[in-house]
Every structure is written in C-alpha cells, then in structure tokens.
Amino acid sequence: MLQKIQETKAFLESKTNISPFVGIVLGTGLGNLSTEIEIETAIPYTDIPNFPVSTVEGHSGQLVFGTINDVPVVAMQGRFHYYEGYSLQECTFPIRVMKALGITNLFLSNASGGVNADFEIGDIMLITDHINLLPDNPLRGKNIDELGPRFPDMSEPYDIDLRNQVINIASENNIKIQQGIYAVLSGPTFETPAEYKYIQIIGADTVGMSTVPEVIVARHMNLPCMAMSIITDLGVDGKIVEISHEEVQEVAKAAEPKMTLIIKKLLAKIYASETV
Ligand code: HPA
C-alpha cells in the first residue's frame, strides 16, 4: 500500500502545482462547493493510478485541485461507498493519498436519515461522534506502522476545535445547526422502521452509508476531521415515509448553500490561523 500511495502521489504531483492545505470530500450537500473552487486541475478518477472508479448517480468522480479564496485545496468530487462493492481499504485509499499530498485537515459531508425526534428534514447536523455498524473496518489486516498505530485512539474522532469554529460560524450567520452522532450501515437499502428504531435506541441521531471509513483512516494518520450531514429524511416513529435517492438529492441540494458557506468561512479561519 505504501508504494501505491507514493505512486499515486507522484502522478498527481506531476499534474498540479497546488500543495493542498485541506482535503474535502464533496459528498451529498457539498456538490456546489466545487463551483466555488478556482480549479487548477481536475483529474477523473479513471485516469488516476490505483484509484477505484465511482459509479453512483450524483457523483461525477474526479479529483479537483485548486483554491477557495486563495486557500489551496484538493477535493474529491464523488466518493467511494462500501455498498458499491469496494473494500474499505479501496474506499479510503484517496484519503491516504490526500494526506501524503500534505493536507492538514479533512472536511467531509453526507446525507443521512434523522432518527432524533427533534430533527427536521433539511437540517444540517455537525457530526460529533460516530458508530461504525459496517461489517468491517478499513484498518483490518496488517498495520502499516509508517501510516499510523495498530490501535488508533478514537476519543475525539471529530476535532473539537473545528467543531467549535463551525458552531460559531453557524451562529454568526444565523444558520441553524444540529449536533449529533452518525451511525453508518452498509446500505444500499434504506432502513426499515425497526432498523431506524434500533439506530435510535443505540444512541445515534442519524444514519447513513458513508464517511465513517474515511474518518477512521484519517484518524489513523492523526488527521483532524470535520464532517457535516444533511438530514434528508426522518426515521422517526410516525414520520417514516417512502424515500428515494432522488428525494435525498433534492433535499440535500436545498441545504447546499448553507453548508457551502460554513465550509468557506471555516477554511478562511483555519488558513489564517495556521499561516501566521
Ligand atoms: N438511511 C441511510 N442513508 C441515508 C438516509 C437514510 O435514511 N438518508 C440519506 N442517506
């Protein structure tokens, strides 16, 4: 794996002059952040050695290098999900590569189903913690000591300073933001009513099909993470209705401007504080 990371890193460095400060996984809800990136180079995943190829509708699948208000970033436009058939090592390979390229923070977004009765469709939830209910862990197998420890600490999976900054930014901009725990299941099925109830009973606030593997791998490498989720449907007793991927995308689209604004402000703040 180390060799593959180096090979992919070398390839990408031959295509771009950007040294990215932050890596961003443009999941559902951050689609339009890509329009805010002054793009220097965009490379389709299919052209990148050792990258898997994205298949899901709504994810175009390219790695974008550029700047947002002069802050150098690398952004994944489209991510890899376990339900697509990739191993978790494959799903998280791009995170390894972005770290090798020098990113100091990782921002992620996703869509999820809310199981907290206080949540409303369209809410943004700052992820404070997660529960991995996938039948695997991306770190299973021989540990690569050069990348991180065998038994990584998970006491603060989502960086507290980044979270506090997001809360401040939301409040300064009159954006309602929920906070809570994200549970991940493999999908591709949405949950049954009994499964939503189970998710709620075990202590989560939302459920989705992504993000957790990427955060585990990032934490393995001691990379600080910030993730936000758009509540696109509710798995709450009495509020469960039929949902579709299209509806999820539609709700997420409506919440995009708020999430995009938060990310832009956060980027500017941390870049200013880390480059003084
Ligand atoms: N469950 C799982 N994933 C999801 C959901 C959900 O209800 N909504 C959006 N992504």
Residues whose N, C-alpha, C, O or C-beta is under 5 A from the ligand:
A	BS01	HPA	A111 S112 G113 F190 E191 V207 G208 M209 T232 D233 V248
